[in-house]
Amino acid sequence: MNTFITDLIITAPPLLLALTIHEFAHGYVAYRLGDPTAKLAGRLTLNPLHHLDPIGTIAFFVIKLGWAKPVPVNAAYFKNPRKDMLWVALAGPMTNLAMAVISAIATKTIWLLMEILPPSPVANALLLPLNAMLIASVWINLVLCIFNFLPIPPLDGSRILSGILPLGMARSYANVERYGFVLILLLAFSGILSRIILPIINFANTLLLS
């Protein structure tokens, strides 16, 4: 129980931040491209309470994959709906990738400080938990980035692919969305999803923290 509580304390802050900035990025880019839907819905905010999906948050601790409430986007406001929707979709996972890089740099900075500073109970009490949170942040943001790049509707990767495909193929591909969530759950609980994305996540995590 103590280990679970410790893991929860370490993991919860970077998880909440990663989910929040992912959805905020979608809404912000959509807003800059002319769509006020997220802003009018109160979702253009960094308050995590406005973005959390209870099931998606719990899922992260159970199957190591999670999600937030999708930010509402209305492509009718865009000048070029297909192209602009691609940029909106790309914003979420790319923001997580940027956050993973920032967290890795901050982690290495703490490692350097711990080598330079003389041993101190106060410094350890501050730096060790922060270091653990930043290491968790690298992993969590990489998971959200790589998972969302999968071209399975309704993940961001499917929106990106739809913006690249010829119009006719994109319309046919959109029909898969009704089965997308079920497909993701089947892949996740069968272990196939982990076998696909974990090697990529592990490689990126090692690369950033080596």
Secondary structure by P-SEA (a helix, b strand, c coil): caaaaaaaaacaaaaaaaaaaaaaaaaaaaaaaccccccccccccccccccccaaaaaaaaaccccccccccccccccccaaaaaaaaaaaaaaaaaaaaaaaaaaaaaaaaaaacccccaaaaaccaaaaaaaaaaaaaaaaaaaaaaccccccaaaaaaaaaccaaaaaaaaaaccaaaaaaaaaaaacccccccaaaaaaaaaaaac
